[in-house]
Amino acid sequence: MLYKLGLPCDPDTVLGIYDSFRSLAKETAEFGVDKWKQKRISRDHLLAQLKTWIDPYPGISKTKHLERKLWAAGLDNVCVDAAKDHQRFYLQKKRSAQYFAIEHAEDIEQQVLDRLHSLRSSLDSGEIRANGVQFHDLCLKEVRGLQPSHGPNSSLIPSYLAGCMYEITGRCRHRFVRFQP
């Protein structure tokens, strides 16, 4: 439903939205008989609340986070634009019921996240010695080489996996440069 409203978001955000929606419904239901008009939640009010719950800090989007991380790694605008295209493709396919069941899509995302975490850990420890551009290339190759352990699509298209990596990066769960304490 959120996707159809033009309000796409990741699974973690959906869980937060669900909790916020339950709280709003409870608060609204507790108005007394004398405030019966306030017991109604209008569509406009709900949409405004959804936007606030999805992005409480509208000044910086996932796309901006992704852009900043890729620029910090030394990548150019051509790479940044390609990454955003991959990210959009991934989100579109992830939300498409014909492509993957939601459980399978979450398993794939977890596999990508696990691989990226392992690579980032090796970079931070010094085991991998690479600059931002080289590490981005390594991450992209590693992620594109992943194959699901189970599920209907035994071979994933590399673009989907790359988009998953960029979505994870945009949510601030990956970076392409060594950690600087």
Beta strands, then each sheet from edge to edge (+ up, - down):
end
